[in-house]
Amino acid sequence: MNYPQESQGYNFRCLVVQGDSWTASFTREILSTVAPEAFLDLDAPIRRLTTHDVPIPYNASLKKAVLPNVERFEEAIEELLVF
């Protein structure tokens, strides 16, 4: 089963979320697999949500500010739906 392509084919949008940095993250590999096969089927550009490109802090409150959170996730979903 090829889950990413089947999933995006159902909702015609693709959002990849990961708690790793934007640069050199595994989300790029996922998108490079999905994009060529799903480009014409999507209703919006592929979007990814990752941490900011900063080192992950040890402090819990700072870590919450860096990692993807509910607000950023909802914002990304709304951007995809409005597109």
Sequence and secondary structure as in RCSB ss.txt:
>XXXX:A:sequence
MNYPQESQGYNFRCLVVQGDSWTASFTREILSTVAPEAFLDLDAPIRRLTTHDVPIPYNASLKKAVLPNVERFEE
AIEELLVF
>XXXX:A:secstr
  HHHHHHHHHS  EEEEEEESTT HHHHHHHHHHHHHGGG SS  EEEEE SS   SSHHHHHHHS  HHHHHH
HHHHHHH 
